[in-house]
């Protein structure tokens, strides 16, 4: 299929330029003049901003792809892809903590096969590190699957799903990543501290998630991950930074030559613990939403590029699951559809530049993940775009979301700047009605 995108504006060197774009799976022509060529489909740009499609490096689409996939009721590849497309996301990297987990060559193959049949956006997967005997990691399976996954994922603290790596096995995970020359992604919360503070909270009757899993859990885990990355010369990526002390640790490690990248989620950028308490279980997430001081520090580090990329940590659950009491309610919430609007709203409020948003959602995620054809709008690159109306005002409403979870911690928030059309690999996958 050949697609013509007419009368849009692309950002070049900080200035909008009126262009027409012709593409198939790749971009074949970008011109300031009218393009007189045959096409199968046309998308009218209405002189709106045409940005590179968002690359979300951290989603949980819940499905495993096999016949024994247990969590499809929370999300599946079709519904997750639809939510991504509606949020201007054209590429996702799915995490391995589904049921059964993505920890073998066979489970990875099943996941990729199912996703590429049912997901309307570009789909990639991370591979889970696990230890069944408490002594060794699944290195043989990782080696068999190496060509098909983006990075290794380690859960240093318990969260949704069965994966957890602790103690001496954690060091073997970093050694494996270095040997395979793959990045290692960490969910940085120390399980021993998580258990300790949870037991204290239960004794005291505390149900404030930020107090139950305080910043110390994240800080000590990030410190350990950085030490292991330095020791084994592994490339480390710290997921969902959430407190100021982690930033200090990462900057110090970089000065010593540690290869470490990191991400911020929209909820850690735009919500604080006081707001989370008012929202209740719908704002329960691991790591927790932190104090206003931590939120401001994360935002500043993100705005200045110390935290390189944005990632949604899209983690849907059913509303009845979240309606349980605090201790039973699972952590996580949908986010792939609202990430770009939240960032564009920050642009409208002059808190972020549009250039920084493009860098954090497309250019740098492409570079960090090794997606050579993505992240920019240039001839010969992948035809992944999002057409956005930077002046459109809409309220976030759970009932409007395209995934299976029809609720959001950002319910009712008015945002300025929304996707109106999304193109993945040259195909229109979303148009706002």
C-alpha positions in Angstrom: 0.0 0.0 0.0 1.2 3.5 -0.8 0.1 6.3 1.6 0.1 10.0 0.9 0.1 12.4 3.9 -0.9 15.8 2.7 -0.4 19.3 4.2 1.3 18.4 7.5 4.1 20.1 9.4 7.3 18.4 10.5 9.7 19.8 13.0 13.2 20.5 11.6 15.8 22.3 13.7 13.1 23.7 16.0 11.0 25.1 13.1 7.9 23.7 11.5 8.1 23.0 7.8 5.0 22.4 5.6 5.5 19.1 3.8 3.8 16.3 1.9 5.0 12.7 2.6 4.7 9.6 0.4 5.4 6.3 2.0 4.9 2.6 1.9 6.5 0.6 4.8 9.3 3.2 4.5 9.3 6.9 3.6 9.8 7.3 -0.1 9.5 11.0 -0.5 9.2 14.2 1.6 8.5 17.4 -0.3 7.5 20.9 0.3 5.8 20.8 -3.1 2.7 18.8 -4.1 3.5 15.2 -4.7 2.1 14.0 -8.0 2.3 10.2 -7.6 -0.1 7.3 -7.4 -1.3 6.3 -4.0 -3.7 3.9 -2.4 -4.7 5.9 0.6 -4.5 9.6 1.6 -4.3 11.2 5.0 -5.2 14.9 5.1 -2.8 16.6 7.5 -4.8 19.7 8.0 -1.5 21.5 8.6 -1.1 19.7 11.9 2.2 18.5 13.4 3.5 15.2 12.0 5.8 13.7 14.6 7.8 10.4 14.6 5.7 7.6 16.0 6.2 7.1 19.7 8.3 4.1 20.8 7.1 2.8 24.2 9.9 0.6 25.5 7.9 -0.5 28.6 4.4 -2.1 28.2 2.7 -5.0 29.8 0.2 -6.4 27.2 -0.4 -9.3 29.6 -0.9 -12.0 27.0 1.6 -14.7 26.5 0.5 -15.9 23.1 0.1 -19.6 24.0 -2.9 -21.7 24.6 -2.2 -21.4 28.3 -2.2 -17.6 28.3 -3.9 -16.8 31.6 -4.1 -13.0 31.6 -5.8 -12.2 28.3 -8.8 -10.9 30.2 -6.7 -8.0 31.5 -5.3 -7.1 28.0 -4.4 -8.9 24.8 -2.4 -8.0 21.7 -5.3 -6.6 19.8 -6.6 -4.4 22.6 -3.1 -3.3 23.7 -2.2 -2.4 20.1 -5.4 -0.4 19.7 -4.7 1.5 22.9 -1.1 2.2 21.7 -2.3 3.4 18.3 -4.8 5.7 19.9 -2.0 7.2 21.9 0.3 7.8 18.9 2.5 4.9 19.8 3.7 3.0 16.8 6.2 0.6 18.4 6.0 -1.2 21.7 8.4 -3.4 23.7 6.5 -5.8 25.9 7.7 -7.1 29.2 8.0 -10.8 30.1 6.0 -11.0 33.3 2.9 -12.5 31.8 1.5 -16.0 32.7 3.3 -18.1 31.6 6.3 -15.8 31.6 8.5 -15.1 28.6 11.5 -17.0 29.8 12.2 -19.6 27.1 12.8 -19.6 23.4 9.4 -21.4 23.0 7.4 -18.9 25.0 9.1 -16.0 23.2 8.3 -17.5 19.8 4.7 -18.1 20.8 4.4 -14.5 22.0 5.9 -12.9 18.9 3.9 -15.1 16.6 0.6 -14.2 18.2 1.4 -10.5 18.6 2.4 -10.0 15.0 -0.9 -11.6 13.9 -3.1 -9.5 16.2 -1.2 -6.3 17.2 -1.7 -3.3 14.9 1.6 -1.6 15.8 5.2 -2.7 15.6 5.7 -5.3 18.4 8.9 -6.3 20.1 9.5 -8.2 23.4 11.9 -8.3 26.3 13.1 -11.6 27.8 12.7 -12.5 31.4 15.5 -13.7 33.6 14.4 -16.3 36.1 15.9 -18.9 38.5 13.9 -22.1 39.2 16.5 -23.6 41.6 17.7 -20.4 43.3 21.2 -20.9 42.0 21.2 -20.5 38.3 19.5 -18.4 35.6 17.9 -19.5 32.4 21.0 -18.7 30.3 20.6 -21.6 27.9 17.1 -20.4 26.9 18.3 -16.8 26.6 21.1 -17.9 24.2 18.6 -19.8 22.1 16.3 -16.8 21.9 18.9 -14.1 21.6 18.1 -13.0 18.1 14.4 -12.4 18.9 14.4 -10.2 22.0 15.4 -6.6 22.7 16.8 -6.9 26.2 16.9 -9.0 29.4 14.5 -8.0 32.2 15.1 -8.5 35.9 12.7 -7.9 38.7 14.7 -7.2 41.8 11.5 -6.7 43.8 8.2 -8.6 43.6 5.5 -7.0 41.4 2.8 -8.3 39.1 3.7 -11.8 37.9 6.0 -14.7 38.9 9.4 -13.3 38.1 11.8 -12.3 40.9 15.6 -12.5 41.0 17.5 -12.1 44.3 20.8 -12.7 46.0 23.6 -14.5 44.2 21.4 -15.2 41.2 21.2 -11.4 40.5 24.9 -11.3 39.8 24.6 -14.2 37.4 21.9 -12.2 35.5 24.3 -9.2 35.0 27.1 -11.6 34.0 24.7 -13.2 31.4 23.7 -9.8 30.0 27.4 -8.9 29.6 28.2 -12.2 27.9 25.2 -11.9 25.5 26.0 -8.2 24.9 22.4 -7.4 25.7 21.0 -4.6 27.9 19.7 -5.6 31.2 16.5 -3.8 32.4 15.9 -3.7 36.1 12.8 -3.1 38.1 14.8 -1.6 41.0 13.2 -2.4 44.3 15.0 -4.6 46.9 12.7 -7.5 47.8 14.2 -7.8 51.4 13.4 -4.2 52.1 10.0 -4.4 50.4 9.1 -7.3 52.8 10.5 -5.5 55.8 8.6 -2.3 55.3 5.4 -4.2 54.3 5.5 -6.1 57.5 6.0 -2.9 59.5 3.1 -1.2 57.6 0.7 -4.2 58.3 1.5 -4.1 62.0 0.8 -0.3 62.1 -2.3 -0.5 59.8 -0.6 1.8 57.2 -2.0 1.6 53.6 -0.2 4.5 52.0 1.7 2.7 49.2 4.6 5.2 49.2 5.1 4.4 52.9 4.6 0.6 52.4 7.3 0.6 49.7 9.3 3.7 50.6 12.1 5.3 48.4 14.8 3.3 50.3 13.6 0.1 48.5 14.3 1.7 45.1 17.5 3.6 46.1 19.3 0.5 47.5 18.2 -1.6 44.5 19.4 1.0 42.0 22.7 1.3 43.9 23.2 -2.5 43.7 22.3 -2.6 40.0 24.8 0.1 39.2 27.5 -1.7 41.2 26.9 -5.0 39.3 26.8 -3.2 35.9 30.2 -1.6 36.7 31.6 -4.9 37.9 30.5 -6.9 34.8 30.6 -4.1 32.3 27.0 -4.7 31.5 24.7 -2.1 29.8 22.1 -1.2 32.3 18.7 0.4 31.9 16.9 1.4 35.0 13.1 1.3 34.5 10.7 3.9 36.0 13.0 6.2 38.1 10.9 7.5 40.9 13.0 9.4 43.5 15.7 12.0 43.6 18.4 9.8 45.2 18.3 7.5 42.2 19.2 10.4 39.9 22.3 11.3 42.0 23.4 7.6 41.9 23.0 7.4 38.1 24.9 10.6 37.5 27.7 9.5 39.7 27.9 6.1 37.9 28.0 7.7 34.5 31.0 9.8 35.6 32.8 6.5 36.4 32.0 5.2 32.9 29.1 2.9 33.8 26.9 2.4 30.7 23.4 3.2 32.1 20.3 4.6 30.6 17.0 5.2 32.3 13.3 6.1 31.8 10.6 8.1 33.5 6.9 7.3 33.4 4.1 9.8 33.0 2.8 9.0 36.5 6.1 9.7 38.2 6.4 12.9 36.1 2.9 14.2 36.7 1.5 12.8 40.0 2.6 12.9 43.6 1.9 10.8 46.6 -0.7 13.2 48.0 -2.7 13.0 44.8 -2.2 9.2 44.7 -3.7 8.8 48.2 -6.8 10.7 47.1 -7.1 8.6 43.9 -6.8 5.3 45.9 -6.0 1.9 44.4 -6.3 3.2 40.9 -3.0 5.0 41.5 -1.3 2.0 43.2 1.7 1.1 41.2 5.2 -0.4 41.7 7.4 1.5 42.3 5.0 3.9 44.1 4.2 7.4 43.2 6.4 9.5 45.4 6.4 12.9 47.2 6.2 16.2 45.4 9.9 16.8 46.0 10.7 13.5 44.3 8.3 14.1 41.5 9.8 17.6 40.8 13.3 16.1 40.8 12.3 13.4 38.3 10.6 16.0 36.1 13.7 18.2 36.1 16.0 15.3 35.3 13.7 14.3 32.5 13.3 17.8 31.1 17.1 18.3 31.0 17.7 14.8 29.4 19.4 13.2 32.5 16.6 10.7 32.3 16.7 10.0 28.6 13.3 8.6 27.7 9.7 8.4 28.6 8.0 5.0 28.9 4.4 4.3 30.0 4.7 1.1 32.1 1.3 0.4 30.7 0.0 -2.2 33.2 -3.8 -2.8 33.0 -6.0 -4.7 35.4 -9.7 -5.1 35.6 -11.7 -2.6 37.6 -13.0 -5.3 40.0 -9.4 -6.3 40.8 -8.5 -2.7 41.6 -11.7 -2.4 43.7 -10.4 -4.9 46.2 -9.0 -3.7 49.5 -5.5 -2.1 49.4 -3.5 -5.3 50.2 -5.3 -7.4 47.6 -5.5 -4.8 44.8 -2.8 -5.4 42.1 -0.3 -2.6 41.2 -0.4 -1.0 37.9 -2.7 0.9 35.5 -3.2 1.6 31.8 -0.9 4.3 30.4 0.1 3.7 26.8 -2.8 5.8 25.4 -2.3 8.8 27.7 1.5 9.1 27.7 1.8 11.4 24.7 -1.1 13.6 25.5 0.3 14.2 29.0 3.7 15.1 27.6 2.1 17.4 24.9 0.1 19.1 27.6 3.4 19.9 29.4 4.5 21.4 26.1 1.3 23.6 26.1 2.2 24.7 29.6 5.8 25.5 28.5 7.2 23.0 30.9 8.7 20.9 28.1 9.8 21.7 24.6 8.2 19.8 21.7 11.8 18.9 20.6 12.4 17.3 24.0 9.2 15.3 23.8 10.2 14.0 20.3 13.6 13.1 21.6 12.3 11.3 24.6 9.6 9.4 22.9 11.1 8.6 19.5 14.7 9.6 18.8 16.4 8.2 21.9 14.2 5.1 22.4 15.1 4.2 18.8 18.8 4.7 19.6 18.8 2.9 23.0 16.8 -0.1 21.7 18.8 -0.4 18.4 15.8 0.4 16.1 17.8 1.9 13.3 14.9 2.7 11.0 12.8 4.5 13.6 12.7 7.7 15.6 13.0 10.2 12.8 11.1 11.4 9.8 13.6 11.0 6.9 13.5 9.4 3.5 14.3 5.7 3.8 13.3 5.4 7.4 10.3 3.5 8.7 6.9 5.1 8.0 5.9 5.4 11.6 4.1 8.7 12.4 1.6 10.4 14.7 -0.4 13.4 13.5 -1.1 15.6 16.5 -3.3 18.7 17.1 -1.2 20.7 19.6 -4.3 22.9 20.4 -6.9 20.2 20.8 -8.4 20.2 24.4 -9.9 17.0 25.7 -10.5 15.5 29.1 -9.1 12.1 29.9 -12.0 9.7 30.4 -11.6 6.0 31.2 -14.6 5.1 29.1 -12.8 6.5 26.0 -9.7 4.3 26.4 -9.2 1.7 23.7 -7.7 -1.0 25.9 -9.6 -3.4 28.1 -9.2 -1.3 31.2 -11.7 1.6 31.1 -10.3 3.5 34.1 -7.2 5.7 34.6 -5.6 7.6 37.5 -5.8 10.7 35.3 -9.6 10.6 35.0 -11.1 14.0 34.3 -7.7 15.8 33.7 -8.0 18.3 30.8 -5.1 18.0 28.4 -4.1 20.2 25.5 -2.5 18.3 22.6 -3.8 15.0 21.3 -3.1 12.4 18.5 -5.6 12.6 15.7 -4.1 9.9 13.4 -1.4 7.2 13.7 0.5 5.5 11.0 2.5 2.3 11.7 4.7 0.8 8.9 2.8 2.9 6.3 -0.7 1.8 7.4 -3.2 4.1 9.1 -3.9 2.3 12.4 -5.9 5.1 14.2 -8.0 8.1 13.2 -9.8 10.1 15.8 -13.5 10.5 15.0 
